[in-house]
Amino acid sequence: QVFNLTLSLPHTKLTVEPAMAELKLSETRDLTRIERIGAHSHIRGLGLDSSLEPRSVSDGMVGQTLARKAAGVIVQMVKDGKIAGRAVLLAGQPGTGKTAIAMGMAKSISQETPFAMLAGSELFSLEMSKTEALMQAFRKSIGVRIKEETEIIEGEVVEIQIDRPAVSGAASKTGKLTLKTTEMETVYDLGAKMIEALGKDKVQSGDVIAIDKASGKITKLGRSFSRSRDYDAMGPQTKFVQCPDGELQKRKEVVHCVTLHEIDVINSSSERSQLLLRKTKSKIVNADGASYASMQEPNIASYQWTQGFLALFTGDTGEIRAEVREQIDTKVAEWREEGKAEIVPGVLFIDEVHMLDIECFSFLNRALENDMAPILVVATNRGITTIRGTNYKSPHGIPIDFLDRLLIISTQPYTEEDIRKILDIRCQEEDVEMSEDAKVLLTKIGVDTSLRYAIHLITSAALACQKRKGKLVEMEDISRVYGLFWDVKRSTQYLMEYQSQYMFSEMPMGEGNEDEANAMVA
């Protein structure tokens, strides 16, 4: 048989036409939306109104009204910059939405405010000391908004003339660029690098551009309104702007938002680079044509910054010396006094805080007293347990002196109604259509076992429904995957019943151990 295939983008439409039989299959997919569905991908915020009152269902959040309201107060103080060096504890049973509240806080905070996440167990698997890893996490959570003035050339391109040499390789290309505003027009000479940059950005006559005089960076602002009728049809990405007024050369304030850790990494890499590169003699020709020799450092700024950014992307930062951080803190303090920079305290979230040992808690005690400390949010699901690194027991496995510094937000178990609403949201997030009877059964399973187990069954039931070529997940699909995948209670009961057949069994079953087994299952 002969098949004719038709493929159209951005929406894929596949038509199969066999020569002998009439069979058409049409499928449309949106290729622009490729997102991974995670455990908390449905969280969009804390679900609060303007007066910080929690809505019943909003931004993917359900229930936990008191905890969400308390977290909203913390977020509002972070936005106003009125809180720093404080610590908050999210404490509650497993599966009560502690991480979801932390994710909601991260989504509610503005983009400029740093938000760093860390698991307590990560500190013991890094190739650096625990205190260094905590210090880097702290510095990642502190932002610096740096203000600087730069000179730019902004105008509408009138004409671009490029003179190419007759013989290739004989000389570099030169050219002229004519820019104008509503009040003036100027011709600029172009070098080879500027010509290459203009060609790379596809700048043409009628475009409005801005050129940074310090770096030579070209920014394409849009196309002039006076050239809106040059073409009959234009793409949706074409943006029309007014021709700039005033002079071509202007001074503009630019704001850079970076974290202290990024500054640490770049300067630490620069320090290593300076040890490798030595001073060399360079011959400099002055404006009069006279030459003189001098001791001058090679231009290593570009190399240093490249090494610093590579370290940021690869994560191979290593341990940063305390002297480098002290110099950076001193410089940032000078910028703050001069009005060139301001500190933006962010949020550091440490999950599984009970995994930290006594040394880490001592370090956190001291770090929170620093002037430039972020807001620390920690979470745990432990009760009264042993503090790691000691033989003493404490609430949540946290020392009493550190626990006294914390504002404690408690989360409560979800009700049956809350579980039903959360399952509805997850079905919508995972694009699964489910009947009402199936949702009732899944809610009952969530109440009897756990919410996480019920959420895990959604996609499994959808696959079972797809296997029987159904379009709606029914009760039989839920029952099928419920029998395939066991929850903790059924697995523990099975283990207690057949533990004698397992290796290294430490609890021999007898008549007196049935109550203990039932308590463990409960």
LUMGU-609597 format. One record per residue (C-alpha): residue number from 1; residue in three letters; x, y, z. Coordinates in steps of 0.5 Angstrom, whole numbers. Layout:
- NUM Ala X Y Z
...
This chain:
- 1 Gln 0 0 0
- 2 Val 2 7 -1
- 3 Phe 2 12 4
- 4 Asn 1 20 3
- 5 Leu 4 23 10
- 6 Thr 3 31 11
- 7 Leu 6 34 17
- 8 Ser 5 42 19
- 9 Leu 8 46 24
- 10 Pro 7 49 30
- 11 His 1 44 30
- 12 Thr 3 37 28
- 13 Lys -3 34 23
- 14 Leu -2 27 21
- 15 Thr -6 24 15
- 16 Val -5 17 13
- 17 Glu -9 15 7
- 18 Pro -8 8 4
- 19 Ala -9 7 -3
- 20 Met -14 1 -2
- 21 Ala -18 3 4
- 22 Glu -20 10 7
- 23 Leu -17 11 14
- 24 Lys -15 18 17
- 25 Leu -12 19 23
- 26 Ser -11 27 25
- 27 Glu -8 29 32
- 28 Thr -6 36 34
- 29 Arg -1 37 39
- 30 Asp 2 44 42
- 31 Leu 10 43 41
- 32 Thr 11 50 45
- 33 Arg 9 47 52
- 34 Ile 14 42 54
- 35 Glu 13 41 62
- 36 Arg 15 36 66
- 37 Ile 9 34 71
- 38 Gly 12 34 78
- 39 Ala 10 33 85
- 40 His 9 40 86
- 41 Ser 8 43 79
- 42 His 1 45 80
- 43 Ile 3 50 86
- 44 Arg 2 57 83
- 45 Gly 3 61 90
- 46 Leu 0 61 97
- 47 Gly -7 62 95
- 48 Leu -8 69 99
- 49 Asp -12 75 97
- 50 Ser -10 82 98
- 51 Ser -11 82 105
- 52 Leu -7 76 106
- 53 Glu -14 72 107
- 54 Pro -13 64 105
- 55 Arg -18 62 99
- 56 Ser -21 55 100
- 57 Val -18 53 93
- 58 Ser -13 58 90
- 59 Asp -6 57 86
- 60 Gly -6 50 87
- 61 Met -7 50 95
- 62 Val -12 47 99
- 63 Gly -13 47 106
- 64 Gln -8 49 111
- 65 Thr -11 56 112
- 66 Leu -7 58 118
- 67 Ala -1 55 116
- 68 Arg -2 59 109
- 69 Lys -4 65 112
- 70 Ala 2 65 117
- 71 Ala 7 64 111
- 72 Gly 3 70 107
- 73 Val 5 74 113
- 74 Ile 13 72 112
- 75 Val 13 73 105
- 76 Gln 10 80 105
- 77 Met 15 82 110
- 78 Val 20 79 105
- 79 Lys 17 84 100
- 80 Asp 17 90 104
- 81 Gly 25 88 106
- 82 Lys 23 89 114
- 83 Ile 25 82 116
- 84 Ala 32 79 116
- 85 Gly 36 74 120
- 86 Arg 29 71 122
- 87 Ala 28 63 122
- 88 Val 21 60 121
- 89 Leu 20 52 122
- 90 Leu 14 48 118
- 91 Ala 13 42 123
- 92 Gly 8 37 121
- 93 Gln 6 30 120
- 94 Pro 8 27 113
- 95 Gly 4 29 107
- 96 Thr 1 35 110
- 97 Gly 4 40 105
- 98 Lys 10 43 108
- 99 Thr 14 43 102
- 100 Ala 8 45 98
- 101 Ile 7 51 102
- 102 Ala 15 53 101
- 103 Met 14 52 94
- 104 Gly 8 57 94
- 105 Met 12 62 98
- 106 Ala 18 61 93
- 107 Lys 12 63 87
- 108 Ser 10 69 91
- 109 Ile 16 72 92
- 110 Ser 18 77 86
- 111 Gln 23 75 81
- 112 Glu 29 79 84
- 113 Thr 29 76 91
- 114 Pro 33 70 91
- 115 Phe 30 63 94
- 116 Ala 35 58 95
- 117 Met 33 50 97
- 118 Leu 37 45 100
- 119 Ala 36 38 103
- 120 Gly 39 37 110
- 121 Ser 42 30 107
- 122 Glu 46 34 102
- 123 Leu 51 37 106
- 124 Phe 54 30 108
- 125 Ser 55 28 100
- 126 Leu 58 35 98
- 127 Glu 66 35 97
- 128 Met 67 41 102
- 129 Ser 66 42 109
- 130 Lys 59 42 112
- 131 Thr 60 49 114
- 132 Glu 62 52 107
- 133 Ala 56 49 104
- 134 Leu 52 52 109
- 135 Met 55 59 108
- 136 Gln 55 58 100
- 137 Ala 47 57 101
- 138 Phe 47 63 105
- 139 Arg 50 67 100
- 140 Lys 46 64 95
- 141 Ser 40 67 99
- 142 Ile 42 74 99
- 143 Gly 41 79 93
- 144 Val 45 85 91
- 145 Arg 42 90 87
- 146 Ile 47 94 84
- 147 Lys 46 101 80
- 148 Glu 51 104 75
- 149 Glu 50 109 70
- 150 Thr 53 107 63
- 151 Glu 53 111 56
- 152 Ile 49 109 51
- 153 Ile 48 111 43
- 154 Glu 40 110 42
- 155 Gly 37 112 35
- 156 Glu 34 110 29
- 157 Val 38 106 23
- 158 Val 38 111 17
- 159 Glu 43 107 13
- 160 Ile 49 102 14
- 161 Gln 55 102 9
- 162 Ile 60 96 9
- 163 Asp 66 97 5
- 164 Arg 69 90 3
- 165 Pro 76 89 1
- 166 Ala 77 87 -7
- 167 Val 82 81 -5
- 168 Ser 79 77 1
- 169 Gly 84 77 7
- 170 Ala 88 83 5
- 171 Ala 84 88 10
- 172 Ser 79 88 15
- 173 Lys 72 90 13
- 174 Thr 70 98 15
- 175 Gly 64 101 14
- 176 Lys 59 107 16
- 177 Leu 53 107 21
- 178 Thr 48 113 20
- 179 Leu 43 114 26
- 180 Lys 38 119 28
- 181 Thr 33 122 33
- 182 Thr 28 127 32
- 183 Glu 33 132 33
- 184 Met 39 130 30
- 185 Glu 43 125 25
- 186 Thr 50 123 26
- 187 Val 55 118 22
- 188 Tyr 59 113 26
- 189 Asp 65 109 23
- 190 Leu 65 102 24
- 191 Gly 70 97 25
- 192 Ala 70 89 24
- 193 Lys 67 87 31
- 194 Met 61 92 30
- 195 Ile 60 90 23
- 196 Glu 60 83 25
- 197 Ala 55 84 31
- 198 Leu 50 88 27
- 199 Gly 50 82 22
- 200 Lys 49 77 27
- 201 Asp 43 81 30
- 202 Lys 41 83 23
- 203 Val 40 90 24
- 204 Gln 37 94 18
- 205 Ser 35 101 16
- 206 Gly 29 103 20
- 207 Asp 31 99 26
- 208 Val 31 102 33
- 209 Ile 38 100 36
- 210 Ala 42 102 43
- 211 Ile 49 101 43
- 212 Asp 53 100 50
- 213 Lys 59 105 49
- 214 Ala 63 101 54
- 215 Ser 62 94 52
- 216 Gly 60 95 45
- 217 Lys 53 91 46
- 218 Ile 48 92 41
- 219 Thr 40 91 43
- 220 Lys 35 91 38
- 221 Leu 29 95 41
- 222 Gly 24 94 35
- 223 Arg 22 98 28
- 224 Ser 21 105 27
- 225 Phe 13 107 26
- 226 Ser 15 111 20
- 227 Arg 17 104 17
- 228 Ser 11 100 19
- 229 Arg 9 100 11
- 230 Asp 15 98 8
- 231 Tyr 12 91 8
- 232 Asp 5 88 6
- 233 Ala 6 83 12
- 234 Met 10 82 18
- 235 Gly 11 77 23
- 236 Pro 8 77 30
- 237 Gln 15 78 33
- 238 Thr 16 85 30
- 239 Lys 15 90 35
- 240 Phe 14 98 33
- 241 Val 17 103 37
- 242 Gln 18 111 36
- 243 Cys 24 114 34
- 244 Pro 28 116 40
- 245 Asp 28 124 41
- 246 Gly 34 128 44
- 247 Glu 41 127 43
- 248 Leu 44 120 41
- 249 Gln 49 119 46
- 250 Lys 45 119 53
- 251 Arg 47 117 60
- 252 Lys 42 111 63
- 253 Glu 42 108 70
- 254 Val 42 100 69
- 255 Val 40 95 75
- 256 His 44 89 76
- 257 Cys 41 84 81
- 258 Val 46 78 83
- 259 Thr 47 74 89
- 260 Leu 53 75 94
- 261 His 55 67 92
- 262 Glu 56 69 85
- 263 Ile 60 75 86
- 264 Asp 64 70 91
- 265 Val 65 65 85
- 266 Ile 67 70 80
- 267 Asn 72 74 85
- 268 Ser 75 67 87
- 269 Ser 76 65 80
- 270 Ser 79 72 79
- 271 Glu 84 71 85
- 272 Arg 86 64 82
- 273 Ser 87 67 75
- 274 Gln 92 72 77
- 275 Leu 96 67 81
- 276 Leu 97 64 74
- 277 Leu 98 70 69
- 278 Arg 104 74 70
- 279 Lys 106 81 68
- 280 Thr 109 82 61
- 281 Lys 112 87 58
- 282 Ser 107 90 52
- 283 Lys 109 95 47
- 284 Ile 104 101 47
- 285 Val 103 106 41
- 286 Asn 101 113 44
- 287 Ala 96 118 40
- 288 Asp 103 122 37
- 289 Gly 106 115 34
- 290 Ala 111 115 39
- 291 Ser 112 108 43
- 292 Tyr 114 106 50
- 293 Ala 115 100 54
- 294 Ser 112 99 60
- 295 Met 110 94 66
- 296 Gln 103 92 65
- 297 Glu 98 87 67
- 298 Pro 95 83 61
- 299 Asn 88 84 59
- 300 Ile 85 78 64
- 301 Ala 79 81 66
- 302 Ser 75 77 60
- 303 Tyr 79 71 62
- 304 Gln 77 72 69
- 305 Trp 70 73 68
- 306 Thr 69 67 63
- 307 Gln 72 62 69
- 308 Gly 68 65 74
- 309 Phe 61 64 70
- 310 Leu 64 57 68
- 311 Ala 64 55 75
- 312 Leu 57 58 76
- 313 Phe 54 53 71
- 314 Thr 59 47 72
- 315 Gly 58 48 80
- 316 Asp 65 47 81
- 317 Thr 66 53 86
- 318 Gly 70 49 91
- 319 Glu 71 52 98
- 320 Ile 72 60 98
- 321 Arg 77 63 102
- 322 Ala 74 68 108
- 323 Glu 79 73 106
- 324 Val 75 74 99
- 325 Arg 68 74 102
- 326 Glu 71 79 107
- 327 Gln 73 84 102
- 328 Ile 67 83 98
- 329 Asp 63 85 104
- 330 Thr 67 91 105
- 331 Lys 66 93 98
- 332 Val 58 92 98
- 333 Ala 58 96 104
- 334 Glu 62 102 101
- 335 Trp 57 101 95
- 336 Arg 51 102 100
- 337 Glu 54 108 103
- 338 Glu 55 111 96
- 339 Gly 48 109 94
- 340 Lys 50 105 88
- 341 Ala 48 98 91
- 342 Glu 42 95 96
- 343 Ile 42 89 99
- 344 Val 36 84 98
- 345 Pro 35 79 103
- 346 Gly 32 73 100
- 347 Val 30 66 103
- 348 Leu 33 60 104
- 349 Phe 29 53 105
- 350 Ile 32 47 108
- 351 Asp 28 41 108
- 352 Glu 29 35 112
- 353 Val 32 40 118
- 354 His 33 34 123
- 355 Met 38 31 118
- 356 Leu 43 37 120
- 357 Asp 48 35 126
- 358 Ile 50 39 132
- 359 Glu 55 43 128
- 360 Cys 51 45 123
- 361 Phe 46 48 128
- 362 Ser 51 52 132
- 363 Phe 53 55 125
- 364 Leu 46 57 124
- 365 Asn 46 60 130
- 366 Arg 52 64 129
- 367 Ala 50 66 122
- 368 Leu 43 68 123
- 369 Glu 46 74 127
- 370 Asn 50 77 121
- 371 Asp 48 83 119
- 372 Met 47 80 112
- 373 Ala 43 74 113
- 374 Pro 37 72 109
- 375 Ile 30 69 112
- 376 Leu 31 62 114
- 377 Val 25 57 113
- 378 Val 26 50 115
- 379 Ala 22 44 115
- 380 Thr 21 37 119
- 381 Asn 16 31 120
- 382 Arg 20 28 126
- 383 Gly 17 29 133
- 384 Ile 21 28 139
- 385 Thr 28 25 137
- 386 Thr 35 25 138
- 387 Ile 39 31 135
- 388 Arg 44 28 130
- 389 Gly 51 28 133
- 390 Thr 49 27 140
- 391 Asn 45 23 145
- 392 Tyr 40 28 147
- 393 Lys 33 28 145
- 394 Ser 29 34 143
- 395 Pro 23 36 139
- 396 His 24 35 132
- 397 Gly 31 33 133
- 398 Ile 33 41 133
- 399 Pro 37 44 139
- 400 Ile 33 48 144
- 401 Asp 37 54 143
- 402 Phe 36 54 136
- 403 Leu 29 52 137
- 404 Asp 28 58 141
- 405 Arg 30 62 135
- 406 Leu 24 59 130
- 407 Leu 17 62 129
- 408 Ile 14 55 128
- 409 Ile 8 54 123
- 410 Ser 4 48 124
- 411 Thr 1 44 119
- 412 Gln -5 39 120
- 413 Pro -7 33 117
- 414 Tyr -12 34 111
- 415 Thr -19 32 111
- 416 Glu -23 28 107
- 417 Glu -26 34 103
- 418 Asp -19 37 102
- 419 Ile -16 30 99
- 420 Arg -22 30 94
- 421 Lys -20 37 92
- 422 Ile -13 36 91
- 423 Leu -14 30 87
- 424 Asp -19 34 83
- 425 Ile -13 39 82
- 426 Arg -8 33 80
- 427 Cys -13 30 75
- 428 Gln -13 37 72
- 429 Glu -5 37 72
- 430 Glu -4 31 69
- 431 Asp -9 31 64
- 432 Val -13 25 66
- 433 Glu -21 25 66
- 434 Met -24 21 71
- 435 Ser -31 19 73
- 436 Glu -34 21 80
- 437 Asp -35 14 82
- 438 Ala -27 13 81
- 439 Lys -26 20 85
- 440 Val -30 18 91
- 441 Leu -26 11 91
- 442 Leu -19 14 90
- 443 Thr -21 19 96
- 444 Lys -23 14 100
- 445 Ile -16 10 99
- 446 Gly -13 17 100
- 447 Val -16 17 107
- 448 Asp -15 10 109
- 449 Thr -8 10 106
- 450 Ser -4 17 105
- 451 Leu -5 22 100
- 452 Arg 1 21 96
- 453 Tyr -1 14 95
- 454 Ala -7 16 92
- 455 Ile -4 21 88
- 456 His 1 16 85
- 457 Leu -5 12 83
- 458 Ile -8 17 78
- 459 Thr -3 16 72
- 460 Ser -3 9 73
- 461 Ala -10 8 73
- 462 Ala -10 13 67
- 463 Leu -5 8 63
- 464 Ala -10 2 65
- 465 Cys -16 6 62
- 466 Gln -12 7 56
- 467 Lys -10 -1 56
- 468 Arg -17 -3 55
- 469 Lys -18 3 50
- 470 Gly -23 7 55
- 471 Lys -23 15 55
- 472 Leu -25 15 62
- 473 Val -22 13 68
- 474 Glu -27 8 72
- 475 Met -27 5 79
- 476 Glu -25 -2 75
- 477 Asp -18 2 73
- 478 Ile -17 4 80
- 479 Ser -18 -3 83
- 480 Arg -14 -6 78
- 481 Val -8 -1 80
- 482 Tyr -10 -2 87
- 483 Gly -8 -9 87
- 484 Leu -2 -8 83
- 485 Phe 1 -3 87
- 486 Trp 1 -4 95
- 487 Asp 1 2 100
- 488 Val 5 2 106
- 489 Lys 0 -1 111
- 490 Arg -1 -7 106
- 491 Ser 6 -8 105
- 492 Thr 8 -8 113
- 493 Gln 2 -13 114
- 494 Tyr 5 -18 109
- 495 Leu 12 -17 111
- 496 Met 10 -19 119
- 497 Glu 6 -25 116
- 498 Tyr 12 -28 112
- 499 Gln 18 -24 116
- 500 Ser 21 -31 117
- 501 Gln 22 -32 110
- 502 Tyr 27 -26 109
- 503 Met 34 -26 111
- 504 Phe 37 -22 117
- 505 Ser 30 -22 120
- 506 Glu 31 -19 127
- 507 Met 23 -19 130
- 508 Pro 21 -27 130
- 509 Met 14 -27 130
- 510 Gly 10 -30 136
- 511 Glu 3 -30 140
- 512 Gly 5 -24 143
- 513 Asn 8 -20 138
- 514 Glu 1 -19 134
- 515 Asp 0 -13 138
- 516 Glu 6 -10 136
- 517 Ala 5 -11 129
- 518 Asn -1 -8 129
- 519 Ala 1 -2 132
- 520 Met 7 -2 127
- 521 Val 2 -2 121
- 522 Ala -2 3 124
